[in-house]
């Protein structure tokens, strides 16, 4: 068992040695830039992104058969490994895949068969698929027994997401620059709400919002870019961040989804642009950061009558950052012919999302035991992290 | 013998008194009613309701049409869009945008399209203003609580398609006239409402290209509940039943298109259906409206809103029974919640955290604020996390504390309290001798509860 202290030390050594770090993250020799803290950033694509049009199995005929109007044409897919390729809107992320700092996991998801957005998101955030009575989120449980610091878990959102609810005492805020009470009554309020103000005090003295994007990074307009820029600021300001969470909607493409261009393409362009800007902005600090994306379920393999897709099952995740064994599409792929599909209609789930997160929590955050994080589940690490 | 009996009675009374919670005082009952069945007391209102009698006040609230509301009507009369039907709304605010877009070649925004879009924002703006004014100033407080409840239960997001132009009629013509009638009628009206048909995509679902979105949500969210006993197969079959339920793009009204309807045989929840038209869907919606799982779900949601985040099972069971026994009569169902001992229990008093909407409106009422301009209030609701008509997922907003209690949201509430108390919200006027004290009261932990 590795405790946090030895973990930081050993990972610090590997970082200095530089063996596991992709070239794009300029050697992280100076651990002081993030004070050696490892950070996990989770991005939830709410509404169920159509993973088959994100990481496209363009080597498969059944994909084109099922999607006459919305498939990504072979000549527009950006190849990853000869079988999978990405949607052209993901071009900004391709260099990170090529230099092995980014990986995808395909046919991943929750074992629960629900096609309800609400239930599926709930299960993915509670970390207990099929069990509704779980009160807290798994990222909150992951921070469990460790000494709480006010800003170790931050959700860039108006309300506290399920995934961080619980004893970790995470902070939810839509705008780090405006987090605080205006005016002189602030002091009086501090005695009423102690917890809320510890975080504001730290933010006030570190003032992360003053930090400009570095390395020429330009965040695209929109909520995701806005949130990721702020997460980067928190990382750079050393406020003690360990887990950051944000979400982005607009993926529920029941109608008019589009192919290489259109509704999904526009959303993906913004999505990829924001993540690429975040990676560029953090530069060498990215060696201590892993960003992972998730979405409640995938969408039907077959397009529907409105040139869109309905609620499905298996989906895709992106894992990007220091220590990631990238340049690979992980996951067992069963195929898209009707007999290979889940319930005859959806991509089958062959990797449990908890396997991906479990591995990240252990290797990135040094979580000693996953027993309470994912109760009654035996995590099978897929080797996504080195 | 007589003595023994008396002793037993006395003992029973004594144990009764120790085991059950102390009863709420008359003043507490008035405050509790004003908080839960309204948007909080105005200055002096607790005393007035206590003096009049809480039961009398509630009886009147359950008959909202008996309460005069002329002042609010007069105030809302200046909002022109509130009077428009869907056809006029689309003609005035939507079609000019489409025409202007068509007239130009590229995707670039011109001054003209920008101007038209700006003008069209008035529609949701006035609708939002209307909700704020009614909740704050109407004497029909329970009516506004139920409007908030049903608009949220049958959530439609203003950002979906042309829904921003259809919500005005949806609220005015579909929801509000049916909140005190039969659930079946309310459900049927929402199913046929253009706003819902657009929001959950049924308008685009057709025989050879079904869209399951609405079929799923009507069962999961509007009626049975996710554990209410349906399977994926039922979703697909119900979607087939509802093919052809669409909207007329010209008038913005409901239309059934027989040519798009799947006339084949279907089985939904064991009910076999074939060969009909719009009557197939009507039959299934009636079936869903009277299902025992629906009774439980509506009962549980009402109890969660009015009594407790985790309402006692026994209470939910009794309310569900009233729902079924009364053929889904919503006035009687709501009354069953209010008449319950659980509603008046000491444990219930000041035990619920206000949603942002409840918090903001209760602050306006507590301070007797004069709202000339509702826009800063709408903006505050957005900042505290509950923009009206802004819930994207069909679940609507949560009625439970854990959705709203976190330090970020608390800070936003404190900032609203500071701004309101110090008259920093333009067009919202509060009279106070001590702005600091008022801010601390409105922003403090006690005022977050009801």
Interface residues (C-beta under 8 A of the other chain):
Chain A: X46 X47 X113 X114 X115 X116 X117 X118 X119 X158 X159 X160 X165 X170 X171 X172 X173 X174 X179 X180 X181 X182 X183 X184 X185 X188 X189 X192 X193 X195 X196 X199 X200 X249 X254 X255 X304 X305 X306 X308 X310 X311 X343
Chain B: X201 X204 X205 X206 X208 X209 X210 X211 X212 X213 X216 X220 X221 X226 X232 X235 X383 X384 X385 X392 X393 X394 X395 X402 X403 X404 X405 X406 X407 X408 X409 X410 X411 X414 X415 X418 X419 X422 X436 X439 X440 X443 X444 X445
